[in-house]
Amino acid sequence: MHNDGINIAAPKGTPIRAAENGVVAYAGKELRGFGNLLLIKHASGWTTAYAHADKLLVRRGDRVKRGQTIATIGSSGGVGRPQLHFELRQGSRALDPRQELEI
């Protein structure tokens, strides 16, 4: 399976924090293979995706702040162990988060 982001293993229940200020564009589990998924729209056409969450703590339309806890680590969407799948996009183009974020 093609992977447009990074997978970060962590214990179930670990807080997932917003990478930057933005608005929740999607919160749900309808996209196959991602489990509980959040999409957050940011300034200048940036979008971040947070997949495989155990619990989603924000809803579509919510404004979030950088560092705010938005979900918890889980293994939803058919992954074998708790993890965060994180993607960073500029428009429709996927970028390597390791090149863009301070991680």
C-alpha positions in Angstrom: 0.0 0.0 0.0 1.3 3.5 -0.9 2.0 5.7 2.0 2.0 9.5 1.6 3.0 10.3 5.2 4.7 8.9 8.2 3.6 6.3 10.8 4.5 7.0 14.4 4.1 4.2 16.8 3.0 5.2 20.3 1.0 3.6 23.2 -2.8 3.6 22.8 -4.3 6.7 24.3 -1.3 9.0 23.8 -2.5 12.5 22.9 -2.4 13.6 19.2 -1.8 17.3 19.0 -2.5 19.7 16.1 0.6 20.6 14.1 -0.7 24.2 13.5 -3.8 26.4 13.9 -6.6 25.5 11.6 -10.2 24.3 11.1 -11.3 20.7 11.2 -12.4 19.8 7.6 -13.2 16.2 8.3 -13.7 14.0 11.4 -14.9 10.4 10.9 -14.2 6.9 9.8 -15.7 6.7 6.3 -12.4 6.6 4.4 -11.4 3.0 4.1 -8.0 2.1 5.6 -7.6 5.2 7.7 -9.8 4.3 10.7 -10.8 7.4 12.8 -9.4 10.3 10.7 -9.0 14.0 11.1 -8.3 16.4 8.3 -7.3 20.0 9.4 -7.1 22.9 6.9 -4.5 25.5 7.6 -3.5 28.8 6.1 -2.0 29.0 2.6 -3.6 25.8 1.3 -1.9 23.4 3.9 -3.8 20.4 5.2 -2.7 17.9 7.8 -4.2 14.4 8.2 -4.2 12.3 11.4 -5.3 8.6 11.0 -5.8 5.5 13.0 -7.0 7.4 16.1 -8.7 5.7 19.0 -10.8 8.8 20.0 -11.5 12.0 18.0 -11.8 14.9 20.4 -12.8 17.6 17.9 -15.6 17.8 15.2 -15.9 19.1 11.7 -15.9 22.9 11.8 -14.0 23.2 15.1 -11.1 25.7 15.2 -8.0 24.2 16.7 -4.8 25.7 18.0 -1.2 24.5 17.4 -0.5 22.0 20.2 -4.1 21.3 21.1 -5.0 17.7 21.8 -7.3 16.7 19.0 -7.4 12.9 19.3 -5.7 9.9 20.9 -3.5 7.3 19.4 -5.2 4.0 18.5 -5.2 1.2 16.0 -8.4 1.9 14.1 -8.5 1.2 10.4 -7.0 -2.3 10.4 -3.4 -1.5 11.6 -1.8 -4.1 13.8 -0.5 -1.8 16.6 -1.3 1.6 18.0 0.1 4.4 15.8 -0.5 7.8 14.2 -0.4 8.0 10.4 0.4 11.7 9.7 0.2 13.4 6.3 1.1 16.9 5.2 -0.3 18.3 2.0 0.1 21.6 0.1 -3.0 21.7 -2.0 -3.3 18.1 -3.4 0.4 17.5 -3.3 1.7 15.2 -0.5 4.9 16.4 1.2 7.3 14.5 3.4 6.4 15.8 6.9 10.0 15.2 8.1 11.2 17.9 5.7 8.6 20.5 6.8 8.0 20.0 10.5 10.1 20.3 13.6 10.2 16.6 14.6 
